[in-house]
Amino acid sequence: MATTTLNLLIPLIAGSQNNKEITFNSAIDALDEALCGNIAEALTATTFTLGSTDFLSNLFFKFTGTVSASLGITVTLPTGVAKLFIVYNATTHLNPLTFQVGTNLADVVISDGNPHLCYSDGVGSVYQTS
């Protein structure tokens, strides 16, 4: 039997576990963070890797920073994590943000200053609502 959920890796309660409320409360806190957490990442180069912990623990990602005008920025998402997320491009020059999962370049490019709802399948594709 699994000890965590498949996607968000939230701890599951074991049938024979004592103090089940501790695991339950941890799971609720992790779910709350995954659904409501936000983070701002200051980009300074044309590549950026978003770590698994930050990706799992947040729903809203604001990308800021100054990179030379019109240069695109590749944002690499972790593999093995299927997740909905929101992206807001607040870079100084609205540098196009291209998302990839692992080494698989995706088709999602965000180049405006509006929030976008996206989904990573954790394997190699990122989708964006239109």
PAZAPA-4460 file (N, C-alpha, C; in steps of 0.05 Angstrom, whole numbers, plus 32768, in hexadecimal, padded with zeros to 4 digits):
% residues 130
    n_x    n_y    n_z   ca_x   ca_y   ca_z    c_x    c_y    c_z   seq   type   mol
   8011   7FE8   8000   8000   8000   8000   8012   8019   8000     1      M     A
   8009   802D   7FF1   8019   8046   7FEF   8018   8055   8009     2      A     A
   802D   8064   800E   802F   8074   8026   802A   8092   8021     3      T     A
   8029   8099   8007   8023   80B5   7FFF   8010   80B5   7FE7     4      T     A
   8003   80CC   7FE2   7FF3   80CE   7FCB   8005   80CE   7FB2     5      T     A
   7FFA   80C7   7F9B   8009   80C4   7F83   8016   80DE   7F79     6      L     A
   8006   80F3   7F78   8010   810C   7F6C   801C   8120   7F7F     7      N     A
   800F   8127   7F94   8018   813B   7FA7   802A   8130   7FBD     8      L     A
   802C   8116   7FBE   803C   8108   7FD3   8034   810F   7FEF     9      L     A
   801A   8112   7FF3   800F   8118   800E   800E   80FD   801D    10      I     A
   8016   80FD   8037   8017   80E4   8046   7FFB   80D9   804A    11      P     A
   7FF9   80BE   8048   7FE0   80AF   804D   7FE1   80A2   8068    12      L     A
   7FCA   809E   8073   7FC7   8091   808E   7FC9   8073   808A    13      I     A
   7FDA   8066   809A   7FDC   8049   809A   7FC6   803D   80AC    14      A     A
   7FBC   8027   80A4   7FA6   801A   80B3   7FAD   8015   80D0    15      G     A
   7FC5   800D   80D6   7FCD   8005   80F1   7FDC   801C   80FF    16      S     A
   7FDB   8034   80F4   7FEA   804A   80FF   7FDE   8055   8119    17      Q     A
   7FEF   805B   812C   7FE7   806A   8144   7FE8   8088   813D    18      N     A
   7FDA   8098   814C   7FDB   80B5   8149   7FD5   80BD   812C    19      N     A
   7FBF   80B3   8122   7FB7   80B8   8106   7FB2   80D6   8101    20      K     A
   7FAB   80E5   8115   7FA6   8101   8112   7FBE   8110   8109    21      E     A
   7FD6   8107   8111   7FEF   8115   8109   7FF3   8112   80EA    22      I     A
   7FEF   80FB   80E0   7FF1   80F7   80C3   7FDB   8106   80B4    23      T     A
   7FC3   8104   80BF   7FAC   8112   80B2   7FB1   8130   80B1    24      F     A
   7FBA   813B   80C8   7FBF   8158   80C8   7FD6   8160   80B5    25      N     A
   7FEA   8150   80B3   8000   8155   80A0   7FF6   8155   8084    26      S     A
   7FE4   8141   807E   7FD9   813F   8063   7FC8   8157   805C    27      A     A
   7FB8   8160   806F   7FA7   8178   806B   7FB8   8191   8066    28      I     A
   7FCD   8194   8076   7FDF   81AB   8073   7FEC   81AA   8057    29      D     A
   7FF5   8192   804E   8002   8190   8034   7FEE   8196   801D    30      A     A
   7FD6   818D   8020   7FC1   8192   800C   7FBB   81B0   800B    31      L     A
   7FB8   81BC   8022   7FB3   81D9   8024   7FC9   81E9   8016    32      D     A
   7FE2   81E1   801B   7FF9   81EF   800F   7FF9   81EB   7FF1    33      E     A
   7FF4   81D2   7FE8   7FF4   81CC   7FCB   7FDE   81DB   7FBC    34      A     A
   7FC8   81E0   7FC9   7FB1   81ED   7FBC   7FB2   820C   7FBF    35      L     A
   7FC1   8216   7FD2   7FC0   8233   7FD7   7FDC   8240   7FD8    36      C     A
   7FF1   8230   7FD8   800C   823C   7FDA   8014   824B   7FC1    37      G     A
   8025   825F   7FC6   802F   826F   7FAF   804C   8275   7FB4    38      N     A
   805B   8279   7F9F   8077   827E   7FA1   807F   8291   7F8A    39      I     A
   8092   82A2   7F8F   809E   82B4   7F7B   80BA   82AB   7F76    40      A     A
   80C1   82A7   7F5D   80DC   829F   7F56   80E9   82B5   7F45    41      E     A
   8100   82C0   7F4E   810E   82D5   7F3F   8121   82C8   7F2B    42      A     A
   811B   82CB   7F12   812B   82BF   7EFC   8141   82D2   7EF4    43      L     A
   8159   82C6   7EF2   8171   82D6   7EEA   817F   82CB   7ED2    44      T     A
   8176   82B4   7EC8   8183   82A7   7EB1   816E   829C   7E9E    45      A     A
   8176   8291   7E88   8163   8287   7E74   8159   826B   7E7A    46      T     A
   8162   825F   7E90   8158   8245   7E99   8153   8246   7EB6    47      T     A
   813E   8238   7EBF   8137   8236   7EDB   812A   821B   7EE0    48      F     A
   8133   820E   7EF5   8127   81F4   7EFD   8117   81F7   7F16    49      T     A
   80FE   81F0   7F14   80EC   81F2   7F2C   80EE   81D7   7F3A    50      L     A
   80F6   81D8   7F53   80F9   81C0   7F63   80DF   81B2   7F6A    51      G     A
   80E0   8198   7F6F   80C8   8188   7F75   80BA   8192   7F8D    52      S     A
   80C8   8199   7FA3   80BB   81A3   7FBB   80AB   81BC   7FB6    53      T     A
   80B7   81D0   7FA8   80A9   81E8   7FA2   8091   81E3   7F90    54      D     A
   8095   81D2   7F7C   807F   81CC   7F69   8068   81BE   7F77    55      F     A
   806E   81AB   7F88   8059   819D   7F97   804A   81AE   7FAB    56      L     A
   8059   81C1   7FB7   804E   81D0   7FCD   8040   81EA   7FC6    57      S     A
   803F   81F0   7FAC   8033   820A   7FA4   8021   8206   7F8C    58      N     A
   800D   8218   7F8A   7FFB   8218   7F73   8001   822F   7F61    59      L     A
   800A   8246   7F6C   800E   825E   7F5D   802C   8265   7F5B    60      F     A
   8036   8269   7F43   8052   826F   7F3F   8055   8289   7F30    61      F     A
   8061   829D   7F3E   8066   82B7   7F32   8084   82B8   7F2B    62      K     A
   808A   82BC   7F12   80A5   82BE   7F08   80AC   82DB   7F04    63      F     A
   80C1   82E4   7F13   80CA   8300   7F11   80E7   8300   7F08    64      T     A
   80F3   8317   7F08   8110   8319   7F02   8115   8327   7EE8    65      G     A
   812E   832D   7EE3   8137   833B   7ECB   814A   832A   7EBB    66      T     A
   8142   8323   7EA3   8153   8315   7E90   8152   8326   7E77    67      V     A
   8168   8327   7E68   8169   8338   7E50   814F   8337   7E40    68      S     A
   8147   834E   7E36   812E   8351   7E27   812C   833C   7E11    69      A     A
   8114   8331   7E0E   810C   831E   7DF9   8119   8302   7DFB    70      S     A
   812B   82FE   7E0E   8135   82E2   7E11   8120   82D1   7E1E    71      L     A
   811D   82B9   7E13   810B   82A6   7E1F   8117   8298   7E37    72      G     A
   8107   828F   7E49   8110   8281   7E61   8103   8266   7E61    73      I     A
   8112   8251   7E65   8108   8236   7E66   8106   822F   7E84    74      T     A
   80ED   8227   7E8C   80E8   821F   7EA7   80E3   8201   7EA7    75      V     A
   80F4   81F2   7EB5   80F3   81D5   7EB6   80E3   81CD   7ECF    76      T     A
   80CE   81BD   7ECA   80BD   81B3   7EE0   80C6   8197   7EE7    77      L     A
   80C1   818E   7EFF   80CA   8173   7F07   80BB   815D   7EF9    78      P     A
   80C8   8147   7EF3   80BB   812F   7EE8   80AD   8120   7EFE    79      T     A
   8099   8111   7EF6   808B   8100   7F09   8076   810E   7F19    80      G     A
   8071   8128   7F14   805D   8137   7F23   8048   8142   7F10    81      V     A
   8030   8136   7F11   801A   8140   7F02   800A   8154   7F13    82      A     A
   8007   816D   7F08   7FFC   8182   7F19   7FF1   8199   7F09    83      K     A
   7FDB   81A4   7F13   7FD1   81BE   7F0A   7FE1   81D4   7F18    84      L     A
   7FE6   81EA   7F0A   7FF3   8201   7F16   7FED   821A   7F06    85      F     A
   7FF2   8231   7F13   7FED   824B   7F07   8008   8259   7F04    86      I     A
   800C   8265   7EEC   8025   8273   7EE7   801F   8291   7EE1    87      V     A
   802F   82A2   7EED   802C   82BF   7EE8   8048   82C9   7EE0    88      Y     A
   804B   82D3   7EC8   8064   82DD   7EBD   8066   82FB   7EC5    89      N     A
   8077   8301   7ED8   807C   831D   7EE0   8099   8324   7EDC    90      A     A
   80A6   8317   7EC9   80C2   831E   7EC3   80C2   833B   7EB7    91      T     A
   80D8   8349   7EBB   80DB   8365   7EB3   80D4   8369   7E96    92      T     A
   80DD   8358   7E84   80D8   835C   7E68   80C3   8349   7E5D    93      H     A
   80B3   833D   7E6F   80A0   8328   7E68   80AD   8313   7E55    94      L     A
   80C4   830A   7E5E   80D3   82F5   7E4F   80C0   82DD   7E4C    95      N     A
   80BF   82D2   7E33   80AF   82BA   7E2F   80B9   82A3   7E42    96      P     A
   80A6   8297   7E50   80AC   8280   7E61   80A3   8267   7E53    97      L     A
   80B6   8255   7E4D   80B0   823C   7E41   80B3   8226   7E55    98      T     A
   80A0   8215   7E58   80A0   8200   7E6D   80A7   81E5   7E61    99      F     A
   80B7   81D6   7E70   80BE   81BB   7E68   80BD   81A9   7E81   100      Q     A
   80B8   8190   7E7D   80B8   817C   7E92   80D1   816B   7E8E   101      V     A
   80E3   816C   7EA1   80FC   815E   7E9D   810B   816A   7E85   102      G     A
   8111   8159   7E71   811E   8163   7E59   810B   8166   7E41   103      T     A
   80F1   8161   7E46   80DE   8162   7E30   80D2   817E   7E2E   104      N     A
   80DA   818D   7E19   80D0   81A8   7E14   80B2   81A7   7E0E   105      L     A
   80A3   81B8   7E1C   8086   81B8   7E18   807E   81CF   7E06   106      A     A
   8065   81D0   7DFF   805A   81E4   7DED   804F   81FD   7DFB   107      D     A
   8051   81FE   7E15   8046   8215   7E24   805A   822B   7E26   108      V     A
   8053   8242   7E1B   8064   825A   7E1C   8052   8271   7E28   109      V     A
   805B   827D   7E3D   804C   8293   7E4A   805C   82AC   7E47   110      I     A
   8051   82BF   7E38   8061   82D7   7E32   8051   82F1   7E39   111      S     A
   803C   82EE   7E47   802D   8306   7E50   802C   8308   7E6E   112      D     A
   8022   831D   7E78   8021   8322   7E95   8007   831A   7EA2   113      G     A
   7FFB   8304   7E99   7FE1   82FA   7EA3   7FE5   82DF   7EB0   114      N     A
   7FD5   82D8   7EC4   7FD7   82BD   7ED0   7FCD   82A8   7EBC   115      P     A
   7FD9   8291   7EBB   7FD1   827B   7EA9   7FCF   8261   7EB9   116      H     A
   7FB9   8253   7EB5   7FB5   8239   7EC2   7FC2   8224   7EB0   117      L     A
   7FD4   8214   7EBB   7FE3   8200   7EAD   7FE1   81E5   7EBB   118      C     A
   7FE9   81D0   7EAC   7FE9   81B5   7EB7   8002   81A7   7EAD   119      Y     A
   8011   819B   7EBE   8027   818A   7EB7   801F   816D   7EBB   120      S     A
   8024   815C   7EA7   801D   8140   7EAB   8034   8130   7EB9   121      D     A
   804A   813E   7EBE   8060   8132   7ECC   8071   8120   7EBB   122      G     A
   806A   811C   7EA2   8078   810A   7E90   8087   811A   7E7B   123      V     A
   807A   812D   7E6F   8088   813C   7E59   8077   8151   7E4C   124      G     A
   805F   8155   7E57   804D   8169   7E4B   8043   817D   7E5F   125      S     A
   8040   8196   7E56   8033   81AB   7E66   801D   81B6   7E55   126      V     A
   8006   81BA   7E61   7FEF   81C5   7E53   7FE7   81DF   7E5F   127      Y     A
   7FDA   81F0   7E4F   7FD2   820A   7E59   7FB5   820F   7E50   128      Q     A
   7FA4   821A   7E62   7F89   8221   7E59   7F8A   8239   7E46   129      T     A
   7F78   823A   7E34   7F78   8250   7E21   7F63   8265   7E28   130      S     A
***
